[in-house]
């Protein structure tokens, strides 16, 4: 297989994952990206203050992209954005009470997408697939904290 075929397959896989997750997340009025933000916020609720920059870094997204998603999440009552105590340049983002009820459903959306990707792989193949994805991610970003 030619090297450029790998890149094409990776893009196609990414698009398929997003499409699959969008379908599942739509049941809750969310997009795949919004569901990922909610999953991040729910995972870190109760810990230190979370602001937009934390989301941008974790998801490797631009300021504009995260701003748009947060505005829609706030408009739809999933998050509350208030002045940050940690850094006045940012807003502290917290999960609205109604959205906390979605936590298990969002975990299931993520789990179903994961299961679909590795369907038909042995346990050893899944471990190797994950190892290779981490290497590819590090090669492209220089970051070693993918998937955390």
N, C-alpha and C positions, 0 to 999 in steps of 0.2 A: 504494500500500500504506500502511495506517495505521501510525503509529509503534509502537503496542502489538503489531502483528503482527510487527515486527522482533524485539522482545524475546522473543516466543513462539518464533519460529524459532531464535533464538540458544540458548534453553534446550533446545529439541528437538535442535538440532545437538550441543550439549554432552552431552546424555544419550545420543545415538547414538554419539558418540565414546567415551564412558566404557564403554558396553555393548560396543562393538567391541573396545576395549582390554582389558576384563575377560575376554572370551572368549579373546583371544590370550595374556594373562598367566596365565590359569588353567592353561595347559599347564605352567607352572613353579611352580604352587601359590601364585601371587600375585594380588592385585587390581590394578586399573589404578593406583590411588594408590600402592600399595607398589612397583609397577614404576617409577613416576616417581621415588619416593624413591631406589630403587636406581640408576636412571640418573643422578640428581644425585650420589649418593655415588661411583659409579664414575667419573664425569667429573672429580670433584675429589679422587680418591684420590691420595695422594702430595703434595698441595699442603698448605696450612695445615690445621690442625685443624678438623674440622667438628663442630658440635654441633646440638642440636635447634632452637635459635633460627635457625640458618642455613637449615635446611630450611623452617621456618615462614615465614621471609621470602621465600625463593625461590618457594615454592609458594602463598603467600598463604593458608595454612591456620591453623586455631586450634591452640593448645597441646594441647588435649585430643585433637584429631584426629591430630596427628603423634605424640603419646605412644602412642596406641592402635596405630597402624601400626608404630611402632618396636618396641613390645613384641612384636607378632606376628612381625616380621622377626627379632628377637633369639631368640624362642622357636623359630623354624623354622631357625635357624642361618645366616641371611643376613648379619646384622650383629653386631658386638661393641660393647657400650656400657660404657665405663670412665670413671673420674673425669677430668674435663677438666683439663689443665694450664693452659689459657688462662683459664678462669673456673670456679672450684670449685662454682658454683651449677649447672653443667651437666655432662652426660656427653659425653665424646668418642665419636663414632660412627665406626667403621671397618667396612669390608667384610670379611666372613669369606672365607677362601680359596676355599671351595666356591662362593660367590656370584660370585667374579671370573670363573668359567667361564661365567656367564650373560651376561656383558657384550655379546657379539655378538648373542645371541638377543634381549636387551632392546632393542638398537638396531634390530633388525629389526621388533620389535613396534611401536616408535614410528614407524619409517619406513612400515610398512604402513598405519598409521592416517593418517599425513600424506598418503600417496598416495591413499587412499580419499577423503579430504575434498576434494582438488583434482582428482579424476578428471573428465575432460571439459573442464577449464579450459585455455585457452591459457596459454603462458608469461606473456604480458602480464597476463592475468586473474589468474594466481596471484600475481604481483608486486603488483597492485592489491588483491587480497584480503588479502594480508599487510599492506599499508600501512593499509588500512581497519581491520583487526583491531587493529593497534598503536594507532591513534587511539582506537578504542572502549575499549581497555584503559586507555589513559592517561586518558580521560574518566572512567572508573569508579573508577580507583584513584589517579590522580595520578602513577603510576609510568611511567617510560619504559623500564624494563628487562624488558619481557615477552619471554618466549621465550628468554632467555639461559641 
